[in-house]
Amino acid sequence: MYRVSPHIVQFAWALGAGLGLATLWVNLDPASYYDVIEYRLWGPHLPDGLSLHDPIFSAQYITSQALMALFIALIAKELWEALVLSHGTLSRRHRRMMPLGAVLGGVLGAVAVWVALPLNSAALFDLGALTGWSLPVGSDVVLCYVFGAWVFGKGHPALHLLLLMAIAFDILGLLAMAIDSAVQGVQPLWLGLSVIALIALWRFSSRHARAGASEIAHRRAAHLWPYALAGGVCWAGFVLSGLPGALGLLPLIPLIPHAERSFGLFAEAEDVLHDPLNRFAHLLALPVTLALFLFGLTRGAVDMTAFGTLTPRILAALWLGKPLGLLAGALIGLRLSGRPLPKGVGLFDLVLIAVLSGIGLTVPLLTLDTALPAGLPADQVRAGLAASLAFGLLALALARIFGQRRA
């Protein structure tokens, strides 16, 4: 397997440091913790009818709605390259069947268990039958990779498959969050701002990167500032429309010129490529590290007294529904494609991937704002998401017991 960029481990350490500090702080002095992360740094008051809400720029809001958009754009870039570039993991139809079946099966299994196990929580918190359905859809790319590297070893091909599925789960979790937000109401007029930014970007920069264009056109398409400017305008359109700002950079990814071939998910070799998309990814390494630390600090505080009825519900969706659904979907995908598992990946490796898929933290935490009301329901789910890390330890124990850990 290719060498994975060391940045992903750096991301995991930053996220873990933020989570640990936030958990310690909220359990020692919760009042000061919430005062700091919710302090209104700046909050413009928009005229009535102009937007569905007035953004309150606290540390929590800036991190979740602005800085995390950089991280989401980074993982979306990896999935996009896997789909469209030559030698990409999903560039051929027969390569897509098994991962696609596994991811769809995992999503359906997780949502089905969440909906089927109300555990009196609907009556207790006055929640609808489908409230919170999007929570177990997402995963955690960086933590799945770290646990996967311990379980399989850094050179094992199953680690690449795990990364692919974790990214796909995260993207689907974000799309589920967008659906939740749209159901609650949006101002579609503001999305026109995002559309104008994307059209202008394609007209003046992106289209000049196509094959056969002149050298001057290629140089124009290589400038980064038009993409950054369009990204800011597109993000503003999402925020003002009422959609999560964290998704505001996703539409840009297909419009930024990329390399001609894929070197693998988070491949270290891509750090030396000079196409605009990989140059952006390289520049984002430090900001994303900071974003994940601040995200863990502002969103990952686990109140040790908050375990309640929603905690086992989210754990059942992640630990039961998602792994079983993933295995069932993978087997169906293998049957439909008529091909075996990827070279070097065995059935037990697939079981370990299914177990590791039960880790759900970053994207589910990001989804909490739109999926559940604030307060005790969100705190109970947050405690369950933190407890889901135990499935990483379970996968490591299974690998060692059955002698499956490889260098």
VENNOR-V160007 format. One record per residue. N is the residue number from 0. RES is the residue in three letters. SS is DSSP state (h for helix, s for strand, l for the rest). Layout:
[[N/RES/SS] [N/RES/SS]]
This chain:
[[0/MET/l] [1/TYR/l] [2/ARG/l] [3/VAL/s] [4/SER/l] [5/PRO/l] [6/HIS/h] [7/ILE/h] [8/VAL/h] [9/GLN/h] [10/PHE/h] [11/ALA/h] [12/TRP/h] [13/ALA/h] [14/LEU/h] [15/GLY/h] [16/ALA/h] [17/GLY/h] [18/LEU/h] [19/GLY/h] [20/LEU/h] [21/ALA/h] [22/THR/h] [23/LEU/h] [24/TRP/h] [25/VAL/h] [26/ASN/h] [27/LEU/h] [28/ASP/l] [29/PRO/h] [30/ALA/h] [31/SER/h] [32/TYR/h] [33/TYR/h] [34/ASP/h] [35/VAL/h] [36/ILE/h] [37/GLU/l] [38/TYR/l] [39/ARG/l] [40/LEU/l] [41/TRP/s] [42/GLY/l] [43/PRO/l] [44/HIS/l] [45/LEU/l] [46/PRO/l] [47/ASP/l] [48/GLY/l] [49/LEU/l] [50/SER/l] [51/LEU/l] [52/HIS/l] [53/ASP/l] [54/PRO/l] [55/ILE/l] [56/PHE/s] [57/SER/l] [58/ALA/h] [59/GLN/h] [60/TYR/h] [61/ILE/h] [62/THR/h] [63/SER/h] [64/GLN/h] [65/ALA/h] [66/LEU/h] [67/MET/h] [68/ALA/h] [69/LEU/h] [70/PHE/h] [71/ILE/h] [72/ALA/h] [73/LEU/h] [74/ILE/h] [75/ALA/h] [76/LYS/h] [77/GLU/h] [78/LEU/h] [79/TRP/h] [80/GLU/h] [81/ALA/h] [82/LEU/h] [83/VAL/h] [84/LEU/l] [85/SER/s] [86/HIS/l] [87/GLY/l] [88/THR/l] [89/LEU/l] [90/SER/l] [91/ARG/l] [92/ARG/h] [93/HIS/h] [94/ARG/h] [95/ARG/h] [96/MET/h] [97/MET/h] [98/PRO/h] [99/LEU/h] [100/GLY/h] [101/ALA/h] [102/VAL/h] [103/LEU/h] [104/GLY/h] [105/GLY/h] [106/VAL/h] [107/LEU/h] [108/GLY/h] [109/ALA/h] [110/VAL/h] [111/ALA/h] [112/VAL/h] [113/TRP/h] [114/VAL/h] [115/ALA/h] [116/LEU/l] [117/PRO/l] [118/LEU/l] [119/ASN/l] [120/SER/h] [121/ALA/h] [122/ALA/h] [123/LEU/h] [124/PHE/h] [125/ASP/l] [126/LEU/l] [127/GLY/l] [128/ALA/l] [129/LEU/l] [130/THR/l] [131/GLY/l] [132/TRP/l] [133/SER/l] [134/LEU/l] [135/PRO/l] [136/VAL/l] [137/GLY/l] [138/SER/l] [139/ASP/l] [140/VAL/h] [141/VAL/h] [142/LEU/h] [143/CYS/h] [144/TYR/h] [145/VAL/h] [146/PHE/h] [147/GLY/h] [148/ALA/h] [149/TRP/h] [150/VAL/h] [151/PHE/h] [152/GLY/l] [153/LYS/l] [154/GLY/l] [155/HIS/l] [156/PRO/h] [157/ALA/h] [158/LEU/h] [159/HIS/h] [160/LEU/h] [161/LEU/h] [162/LEU/h] [163/LEU/h] [164/MET/h] [165/ALA/h] [166/ILE/h] [167/ALA/h] [168/PHE/h] [169/ASP/h] [170/ILE/h] [171/LEU/h] [172/GLY/h] [173/LEU/h] [174/LEU/h] [175/ALA/h] [176/MET/h] [177/ALA/h] [178/ILE/h] [179/ASP/h] [180/SER/h] [181/ALA/h] [182/VAL/h] [183/GLN/h] [184/GLY/l] [185/VAL/l] [186/GLN/l] [187/PRO/h] [188/LEU/h] [189/TRP/h] [190/LEU/h] [191/GLY/h] [192/LEU/h] [193/SER/h] [194/VAL/h] [195/ILE/h] [196/ALA/h] [197/LEU/h] [198/ILE/h] [199/ALA/h] [200/LEU/h] [201/TRP/h] [202/ARG/h] [203/PHE/h] [204/SER/l] [205/SER/h] [206/ARG/h] [207/HIS/h] [208/ALA/h] [209/ARG/l] [210/ALA/l] [211/GLY/l] [212/ALA/l] [213/SER/l] [214/GLU/h] [215/ILE/h] [216/ALA/h] [217/HIS/h] [218/ARG/h] [219/ARG/h] [220/ALA/h] [221/ALA/h] [222/HIS/l] [223/LEU/l] [224/TRP/h] [225/PRO/h] [226/TYR/h] [227/ALA/h] [228/LEU/h] [229/ALA/h] [230/GLY/h] [231/GLY/h] [232/VAL/h] [233/CYS/h] [234/TRP/h] [235/ALA/h] [236/GLY/h] [237/PHE/h] [238/VAL/h] [239/LEU/h] [240/SER/h] [241/GLY/l] [242/LEU/l] [243/PRO/l] [244/GLY/h] [245/ALA/h] [246/LEU/h] [247/GLY/l] [248/LEU/l] [249/LEU/h] [250/PRO/h] [251/LEU/h] [252/ILE/h] [253/PRO/h] [254/LEU/h] [255/ILE/l] [256/PRO/l] [257/HIS/l] [258/ALA/l] [259/GLU/l] [260/ARG/s] [261/SER/l] [262/PHE/l] [263/GLY/l] [264/LEU/l] [265/PHE/l] [266/ALA/s] [267/GLU/h] [268/ALA/h] [269/GLU/h] [270/ASP/h] [271/VAL/h] [272/LEU/l] [273/HIS/l] [274/ASP/l] [275/PRO/h] [276/LEU/h] [277/ASN/h] [278/ARG/h] [279/PHE/h] [280/ALA/h] [281/HIS/h] [282/LEU/h] [283/LEU/h] [284/ALA/h] [285/LEU/h] [286/PRO/h] [287/VAL/h] [288/THR/h] [289/LEU/h] [290/ALA/h] [291/LEU/h] [292/PHE/h] [293/LEU/h] [294/PHE/h] [295/GLY/h] [296/LEU/h] [297/THR/h] [298/ARG/h] [299/GLY/l] [300/ALA/l] [301/VAL/l] [302/ASP/l] [303/MET/l] [304/THR/l] [305/ALA/l] [306/PHE/l] [307/GLY/l] [308/THR/h] [309/LEU/h] [310/THR/h] [311/PRO/h] [312/ARG/h] [313/ILE/h] [314/LEU/h] [315/ALA/h] [316/ALA/h] [317/LEU/h] [318/TRP/h] [319/LEU/h] [320/GLY/h] [321/LYS/h] [322/PRO/h] [323/LEU/h] [324/GLY/h] [325/LEU/h] [326/LEU/h] [327/ALA/h] [328/GLY/h] [329/ALA/h] [330/LEU/h] [331/ILE/h] [332/GLY/h] [333/LEU/h] [334/ARG/h] [335/LEU/h] [336/SER/h] [337/GLY/l] [338/ARG/l] [339/PRO/l] [340/LEU/l] [341/PRO/l] [342/LYS/l] [343/GLY/l] [344/VAL/l] [345/GLY/l] [346/LEU/h] [347/PHE/h] [348/ASP/h] [349/LEU/h] [350/VAL/h] [351/LEU/h] [352/ILE/h] [353/ALA/h] [354/VAL/h] [355/LEU/h] [356/SER/l] [357/GLY/l] [358/ILE/l] [359/GLY/l] [360/LEU/l] [361/THR/h] [362/VAL/h] [363/PRO/h] [364/LEU/h] [365/LEU/h] [366/THR/h] [367/LEU/h] [368/ASP/h] [369/THR/h] [370/ALA/h] [371/LEU/l] [372/PRO/l] [373/ALA/l] [374/GLY/l] [375/LEU/h] [376/PRO/h] [377/ALA/h] [378/ASP/h] [379/GLN/h] [380/VAL/h] [381/ARG/h] [382/ALA/h] [383/GLY/h] [384/LEU/h] [385/ALA/h] [386/ALA/h] [387/SER/l] [388/LEU/l] [389/ALA/h] [390/PHE/h] [391/GLY/h] [392/LEU/h] [393/LEU/h] [394/ALA/h] [395/LEU/h] [396/ALA/h] [397/LEU/h] [398/ALA/h] [399/ARG/h] [400/ILE/h] [401/PHE/l] [402/GLY/l] [403/GLN/l] [404/ARG/l] [405/ARG/l] [406/ALA/l]]
